[in-house]
Amino acid sequence: MTTPAAHRPPVHHTVAARPEDVWAVLADGWAYPTWVVGAARVRAVDPGWPAVGTRIEHSVGVWPLLLSDNTEVEDSDPGRMLLLRARGWPLGEAHVLLELTPAGDGTRLSLREDVVSGPSRVLPVPLRQAAIHPRNVESLRRLALLAERRDPTGRPHPGRAVSGG
């Protein structure tokens, strides 16, 4: 893969869910703001998401300071890999590469991201990666929590009761 993200160190997370359960979360475009840190809402999801060329129209930021833009699928291998071009102008655009690898009864997730255009591109790579890393760690943690709550039919598990005492 020749994207800038492919050459950056990945963030890893092992999930207690099968790759198809993780993929089910990724394939639900409306779930995007529940696991992507910084995404505030989704306005539209193209039919066929996450097929190559499909997009999610989203907003990033915190109300009332929201930027509306989109994320487009540049490459997809269902259950294994998703390459996105996330836009958030005027801040810029980034390549985001998610890879899913079976790991025993679970999945090893890898996420690589880097800026490909916009003002952030002028920052030195180590500084960019230092800013991106904590957000990606939290995004993978959220993705794992969602995937781990899915049952084998792909439906979310009912909420778990919290016991006191």
Backbone as JSON, one array per atom type, in Angstrom:
{
  "sequence": "MTTPAAHRPPVHHTVAARPEDVWAVLADGWAYPTWVVGAARVRAVDPGWPAVGTRIEHSVGVWPLLLSDNTEVEDSDPGRMLLLRARGWPLGEAHVLLELTPAGDGTRLSLREDVVSGPSRVLPVPLRQAAIHPRNVESLRRLALLAERRDPTGRPHPGRAVSGG",
  "N": [[0.85, -1.17, 0.0], [0.58, 2.21, -0.8], [-0.08, 4.53, 0.52], [0.26, 7.51, 2.56], [-0.47, 6.94, 5.2], [0.08, 4.23, 5.42], [2.75, 4.08, 5.92], [3.17, 4.93, 8.46], [3.59, 4.45, 12.02], [1.53, 1.94, 13.46], [-1.44, 1.99, 15.53], [-2.43, -0.4, 17.81], [-4.93, -2.78, 18.81], [-6.34, -5.42, 20.57], [-9.25, -7.23, 20.14], [-12.02, -8.74, 21.71], [-13.72, -10.06, 19.86], [-15.03, -11.4, 16.82], [-13.54, -10.97, 13.51], [-15.6, -10.46, 11.64], [-17.57, -9.35, 13.27], [-16.38, -6.98, 14.1], [-16.11, -5.82, 11.59], [-18.81, -5.48, 10.98], [-19.5, -3.31, 12.59], [-17.88, -1.33, 11.45], [-19.05, -1.29, 8.94], [-21.45, -0.13, 9.38], [-22.35, 2.81, 8.68], [-23.76, 4.8, 10.03], [-22.96, 4.45, 12.63], [-20.52, 5.62, 12.83], [-19.85, 8.13, 14.29], [-19.89, 7.12, 16.87], [-17.62, 5.71, 17.38], [-15.45, 7.02, 16.22], [-13.29, 9.34, 17.34], [-13.92, 12.71, 17.73], [-15.7, 12.95, 15.63], [-18.88, 14.27, 15.34], [-21.49, 13.98, 14.41], [-23.49, 12.19, 11.99], [-24.67, 12.96, 8.81], [-25.48, 11.83, 6.44], [-25.33, 8.67, 4.73], [-23.87, 6.96, 2.13], [-25.56, 4.6, 0.03], [-24.5, 1.21, 0.12], [-22.17, 1.59, 1.56], [-19.42, 0.11, 3.19], [-18.29, 0.29, 0.46], [-15.88, 0.81, -2.16], [-15.49, 4.19, -3.04], [-17.84, 5.06, -1.85], [-19.42, 7.32, 0.52], [-19.5, 8.96, 3.73], [-21.33, 11.55, 5.01], [-20.45, 13.87, 7.33], [-20.08, 15.62, 10.5], [-17.56, 17.31, 12.32], [-16.09, 18.12, 15.48], [-17.21, 20.22, 18.2], [-20.38, 21.23, 19.15], [-21.11, 24.69, 19.3], [-19.29, 24.76, 17.27], [-18.91, 23.31, 14.66], [-17.61, 21.5, 11.9], [-18.59, 20.66, 8.72], [-18.17, 17.92, 6.62], [-16.8, 15.16, 4.75], [-16.17, 11.58, 4.67], [-14.52, 9.29, 2.65], [-14.46, 6.08, 1.11], [-11.55, 4.65, 0.01], [-10.33, 2.24, -0.48], [-11.21, -1.16, 0.03], [-11.46, -4.21, 1.68], [-13.56, -6.4, 2.54], [-14.01, -7.33, 5.91], [-11.33, -7.39, 6.38], [-9.73, -5.06, 5.67], [-9.81, -1.49, 5.54], [-9.58, 1.48, 3.87], [-9.67, 4.84, 4.31], [-10.43, 8.2, 3.27], [-10.44, 10.85, 5.1], [-12.05, 13.87, 5.49], [-11.84, 17.19, 6.68], [-12.18, 20.04, 6.27], [-11.55, 23.43, 7.1], [-9.25, 22.24, 8.06], [-7.95, 20.03, 6.89], [-7.07, 16.92, 5.18], [-6.99, 13.38, 5.71], [-5.46, 10.16, 5.41], [-6.76, 7.15, 6.51], [-6.09, 4.05, 7.68], [-7.43, 1.01, 8.39], [-6.89, -2.18, 9.66], [-7.81, -5.56, 9.99], [-7.09, -8.46, 11.71], [-7.39, -11.89, 12.24], [-7.16, -13.18, 15.55], [-6.74, -15.64, 17.45], [-9.66, -16.24, 19.2], [-10.48, -13.73, 18.74], [-9.85, -10.45, 17.39], [-7.19, -8.68, 15.97], [-6.75, -5.35, 15.78], [-5.47, -2.82, 13.69], [-4.57, 0.5, 13.28], [-3.7, 3.08, 11.2], [-2.78, 6.38, 10.51], [-2.44, 9.42, 8.7], [-1.88, 12.81, 7.82], [-2.76, 14.08, 4.64], [-3.23, 16.34, 3.17], [-3.62, 19.92, 3.44], [-3.36, 22.45, 6.1], [-2.19, 21.15, 8.34], [-0.36, 19.45, 7.26], [2.11, 20.67, 7.05], [3.3, 20.43, 9.5], [5.9, 18.81, 11.35], [6.4, 15.27, 10.94], [6.74, 13.67, 13.38], [5.49, 15.36, 15.27], [2.89, 15.57, 14.21], [2.09, 12.87, 14.4], [2.22, 12.52, 17.17], [0.07, 14.03, 17.97], [-2.05, 12.7, 16.74], [-1.98, 10.07, 17.69], [-3.09, 9.58, 20.48], [-5.83, 10.01, 20.04], [-6.42, 8.04, 18.16], [-5.92, 5.73, 19.66], [-8.03, 5.87, 21.5], [-10.19, 5.79, 19.69], [-9.97, 3.16, 18.64], [-10.4, 1.73, 20.99], [-13.08, 2.37, 21.49], [-14.26, 1.3, 19.17], [-13.72, -1.4, 19.62], [-15.26, -1.88, 21.94], [-17.86, -1.58, 20.89], [-17.9, -3.65, 18.95], [-17.53, -5.89, 20.55], [-19.93, -6.07, 21.81], [-21.71, -7.17, 20.08], [-23.89, -9.78, 18.93], [-23.74, -13.18, 17.54], [-25.44, -12.95, 15.32], [-25.09, -10.45, 14.43], [-26.52, -8.46, 15.59], [-26.77, -5.85, 18.03], [-25.87, -6.62, 21.43], [-28.16, -6.8, 24.18], [-28.3, -4.17, 26.64], [-26.09, -4.33, 29.44], [-26.72, -5.09, 32.79], [-25.79, -3.18, 35.61], [-24.3, -4.12, 38.51], [-24.63, -3.36, 41.92], [-22.7, -2.69, 44.92]],
  "CA": [[0.0, 0.0, 0.0], [1.46, 3.36, -0.97], [-0.64, 5.73, 1.14], [1.08, 8.01, 3.66], [-0.83, 6.24, 6.45], [0.68, 2.89, 5.44], [4.14, 4.2, 6.34], [3.21, 5.44, 9.83], [3.44, 3.38, 13.0], [0.12, 1.71, 13.76], [-1.98, 1.8, 16.87], [-3.0, -1.75, 17.83], [-5.85, -3.14, 19.9], [-6.91, -6.75, 20.39], [-10.66, -7.18, 20.45], [-12.64, -10.03, 22.01], [-14.81, -10.19, 18.89], [-14.57, -11.93, 15.54], [-13.37, -9.92, 12.5], [-16.89, -10.1, 11.02], [-18.29, -8.47, 14.2], [-15.73, -5.68, 13.99], [-16.48, -5.29, 10.27], [-20.22, -5.06, 11.04], [-19.51, -1.96, 13.14], [-17.31, -0.45, 10.41], [-19.97, -1.24, 7.81], [-22.61, 0.68, 9.78], [-21.92, 4.19, 8.57], [-24.43, 5.62, 11.03], [-22.26, 4.27, 13.9], [-19.23, 6.32, 12.72], [-19.5, 9.04, 15.39], [-19.81, 6.45, 18.16], [-16.27, 5.18, 17.62], [-14.43, 7.95, 15.71], [-13.13, 10.49, 18.22], [-13.98, 13.98, 17.02], [-16.9, 12.98, 14.79], [-20.0, 14.68, 16.18], [-22.76, 13.46, 13.89], [-23.55, 11.77, 10.59], [-25.81, 13.56, 8.12], [-25.91, 10.93, 5.36], [-24.44, 7.55, 4.42], [-24.16, 6.44, 0.79], [-25.91, 3.18, -0.07], [-23.36, 0.37, -0.21], [-21.05, 1.82, 2.47], [-18.19, 0.79, 2.84], [-17.72, -0.05, -0.84], [-14.98, 1.84, -2.69], [-16.17, 5.34, -3.62], [-18.97, 5.53, -1.04], [-19.04, 8.35, 1.48], [-20.3, 9.37, 4.88], [-21.35, 13.0, 5.24], [-20.39, 13.99, 8.78], [-19.59, 16.85, 11.1], [-16.55, 17.1, 13.35], [-15.99, 19.22, 16.42], [-18.17, 20.31, 19.29], [-21.37, 22.28, 18.89], [-21.59, 25.11, 17.98], [-18.15, 24.86, 16.36], [-18.89, 22.08, 13.87], [-17.22, 21.55, 10.5], [-19.25, 19.6, 7.97], [-17.39, 17.41, 5.51], [-17.13, 13.76, 4.47], [-15.14, 10.55, 4.64], [-14.75, 8.45, 1.48], [-13.73, 4.82, 1.07], [-10.62, 4.58, -1.12], [-10.07, 0.83, -0.73], [-11.95, -1.97, 0.99], [-11.42, -5.67, 1.59], [-14.48, -6.68, 3.65], [-13.55, -8.19, 6.98], [-9.86, -7.38, 6.51], [-9.05, -3.78, 5.53], [-10.6, -0.35, 5.09], [-8.78, 2.69, 3.7], [-10.56, 5.99, 4.22], [-9.91, 9.56, 3.14], [-11.28, 11.65, 6.0], [-11.91, 15.3, 5.22], [-12.31, 18.1, 7.7], [-11.68, 21.35, 5.87], [-10.27, 23.86, 6.54], [-8.1, 21.62, 8.72], [-7.22, 19.19, 5.95], [-7.52, 15.57, 4.87], [-6.09, 12.34, 6.21], [-5.68, 8.76, 5.08], [-6.94, 6.32, 7.7], [-6.03, 2.65, 7.27], [-7.82, 0.06, 9.42], [-6.64, -3.56, 9.27], [-8.35, -6.54, 10.93], [-6.41, -9.74, 11.59], [-7.85, -12.84, 13.25], [-6.21, -13.42, 16.64], [-7.43, -16.6, 18.31], [-11.11, -16.04, 19.12], [-10.72, -12.3, 18.6], [-9.32, -9.72, 16.23], [-6.18, -7.64, 16.21], [-7.0, -4.16, 14.98], [-4.37, -1.88, 13.48], [-5.03, 1.76, 12.69], [-2.63, 4.0, 10.81], [-3.36, 7.61, 9.99], [-1.56, 10.57, 8.5], [-2.42, 13.93, 7.05], [-2.33, 14.06, 3.24], [-3.3, 17.69, 2.62], [-4.11, 20.93, 4.36], [-2.37, 23.13, 6.93], [-1.48, 20.24, 9.26], [0.69, 18.74, 6.51], [3.41, 21.33, 7.22], [3.88, 20.04, 10.78], [6.8, 17.65, 11.26], [5.72, 13.99, 11.13], [6.64, 13.26, 14.79], [4.51, 16.2, 15.94], [1.57, 15.13, 13.72], [1.78, 11.56, 14.96], [1.98, 12.7, 18.61], [-1.29, 14.56, 18.11], [-3.0, 11.72, 16.22], [-1.9, 8.8, 18.43], [-4.05, 9.38, 21.57], [-7.18, 9.95, 19.46], [-6.58, 6.74, 17.53], [-6.02, 4.74, 20.74], [-9.41, 5.93, 22.0], [-11.1, 5.32, 18.63], [-9.93, 1.69, 18.61], [-11.04, 1.25, 22.21], [-14.53, 2.5, 21.27], [-14.63, 0.31, 18.15], [-13.69, -2.7, 20.28], [-16.43, -1.99, 22.81], [-19.04, -1.8, 20.05], [-17.83, -4.98, 18.33], [-17.66, -6.91, 21.58], [-21.33, -6.11, 22.24], [-22.55, -7.74, 19.02], [-24.07, -11.23, 19.02], [-23.35, -13.82, 16.27], [-26.31, -12.55, 14.2], [-24.73, -9.09, 14.05], [-27.33, -7.49, 16.33], [-26.15, -5.45, 19.31], [-26.34, -7.29, 22.64], [-28.89, -5.9, 25.06], [-27.46, -3.53, 27.66], [-25.76, -5.14, 30.6], [-27.08, -4.49, 34.07], [-24.67, -2.89, 36.49], [-24.66, -4.55, 39.87], [-24.07, -2.5, 42.97], [-22.27, -3.32, 46.12]],
  "C": [[0.9, 1.23, 0.0], [0.86, 4.64, -0.39], [0.29, 6.22, 2.23], [0.78, 7.28, 4.96], [-0.13, 4.9, 6.54], [2.11, 2.93, 5.96], [4.28, 4.72, 7.76], [3.06, 4.29, 10.81], [1.96, 3.19, 13.35], [-0.18, 1.77, 15.25], [-2.65, 0.44, 16.81], [-3.96, -1.9, 19.01], [-6.38, -4.53, 19.59], [-8.31, -6.75, 20.95], [-11.18, -8.59, 20.71], [-13.9, -10.18, 21.16], [-14.22, -10.69, 17.58], [-14.4, -10.78, 14.53], [-14.7, -9.51, 11.86], [-17.73, -9.22, 11.94], [-17.7, -7.06, 14.18], [-16.14, -5.03, 12.66], [-17.93, -4.8, 10.27], [-20.33, -3.64, 11.62], [-18.98, -0.97, 12.1], [-18.29, -0.25, 9.26], [-21.24, -0.48, 8.13], [-22.18, 2.14, 9.79], [-22.55, 5.11, 9.6], [-23.77, 5.5, 12.4], [-20.94, 5.04, 13.94], [-18.93, 7.25, 13.9], [-19.45, 8.37, 16.76], [-18.41, 5.9, 18.43], [-15.17, 6.11, 17.13], [-14.38, 9.18, 16.61], [-13.09, 11.76, 17.37], [-15.17, 14.08, 16.09], [-18.1, 13.25, 15.69], [-21.32, 14.09, 15.72], [-22.58, 13.05, 12.44], [-24.81, 12.37, 9.98], [-26.35, 12.66, 7.03], [-24.86, 9.85, 5.17], [-24.83, 7.04, 3.04], [-24.6, 4.98, 0.87], [-24.67, 2.38, -0.47], [-22.14, 0.6, 0.65], [-20.68, 0.5, 3.13], [-17.55, 0.31, 1.53], [-16.85, 1.12, -1.33], [-15.81, 2.93, -3.38], [-17.36, 5.83, -2.83], [-18.47, 6.48, 0.03], [-20.02, 8.43, 2.64], [-20.19, 10.88, 4.95], [-21.42, 13.18, 6.75], [-19.98, 15.39, 9.21], [-18.59, 16.48, 12.17], [-16.52, 18.33, 14.25], [-17.03, 19.12, 17.5], [-19.1, 21.47, 18.99], [-21.08, 23.47, 19.77], [-20.48, 25.22, 16.94], [-17.99, 23.55, 15.57], [-18.45, 22.38, 12.45], [-17.89, 20.38, 9.8], [-18.41, 19.21, 6.78], [-17.74, 15.95, 5.31], [-15.9, 12.88, 4.6], [-15.5, 9.61, 3.5], [-13.89, 7.18, 1.56], [-12.85, 4.81, -0.18], [-10.27, 3.14, -1.47], [-10.77, 0.04, 0.37], [-11.77, -3.44, 0.67], [-12.25, -6.16, 2.76], [-13.94, -7.71, 4.64], [-12.07, -8.13, 7.23], [-9.25, -5.98, 6.54], [-10.01, -2.72, 5.02], [-9.67, 0.85, 5.04], [-9.73, 3.85, 3.43], [-9.77, 7.27, 3.94], [-10.88, 10.44, 3.92], [-10.98, 13.13, 5.74], [-12.49, 16.1, 6.38], [-11.77, 19.49, 7.41], [-12.32, 22.43, 6.73], [-9.05, 23.21, 7.18], [-7.29, 20.73, 7.8], [-7.87, 17.85, 5.72], [-6.49, 14.58, 5.37], [-6.46, 11.0, 5.6], [-5.75, 8.01, 6.39], [-7.02, 4.88, 7.22], [-6.34, 1.78, 8.47], [-7.59, -1.35, 8.89], [-7.12, -4.48, 10.38], [-7.66, -7.87, 10.67], [-6.96, -10.68, 12.64], [-6.74, -13.1, 14.28], [-6.9, -14.34, 17.65], [-8.93, -16.47, 18.11], [-11.47, -14.58, 18.89], [-10.13, -11.73, 17.33], [-8.27, -8.74, 16.7], [-6.47, -6.51, 15.23], [-5.74, -3.33, 14.88], [-4.96, -0.65, 12.8], [-3.81, 2.63, 12.43], [-3.3, 5.22, 10.19], [-2.26, 8.63, 9.75], [-2.27, 11.59, 7.62], [-1.89, 13.84, 5.62], [-2.44, 15.43, 2.58], [-3.86, 18.63, 3.67], [-3.01, 21.5, 5.24], [-1.58, 22.22, 7.85], [-0.34, 19.5, 8.58], [2.07, 19.37, 6.71], [4.06, 21.01, 8.56], [4.82, 18.86, 10.59], [6.04, 16.36, 11.61], [5.65, 13.59, 12.61], [5.59, 14.08, 15.57], [3.08, 15.82, 15.52], [1.16, 13.83, 14.38], [1.52, 11.64, 16.47], [0.57, 13.22, 18.86], [-2.34, 13.52, 17.73], [-3.09, 10.49, 17.14], [-2.95, 8.64, 19.54], [-5.5, 9.26, 21.06], [-7.43, 8.58, 18.84], [-6.65, 5.61, 18.56], [-7.45, 4.71, 21.25], [-10.41, 5.46, 20.95], [-11.13, 3.79, 18.56], [-10.57, 1.1, 19.85], [-12.56, 1.29, 22.05], [-15.02, 1.48, 20.25], [-14.69, -1.08, 18.77], [-14.91, -2.89, 21.17], [-17.7, -2.25, 22.01], [-19.05, -3.2, 19.45], [-18.04, -6.08, 19.36], [-19.1, -7.05, 22.09], [-22.25, -6.7, 21.18], [-22.7, -9.24, 19.22], [-23.76, -11.85, 17.65], [-24.24, -13.46, 15.09], [-25.99, -11.14, 13.73], [-25.55, -8.04, 14.75], [-26.6, -7.09, 17.6], [-26.74, -6.28, 20.45], [-27.19, -6.31, 23.44], [-27.95, -5.32, 26.11], [-27.23, -4.43, 28.85], [-26.15, -4.38, 31.87], [-25.82, -4.25, 34.88], [-25.08, -3.27, 37.89], [-23.95, -3.66, 40.87], [-23.45, -3.35, 44.06], [-20.99, -3.94, 46.13]]
}
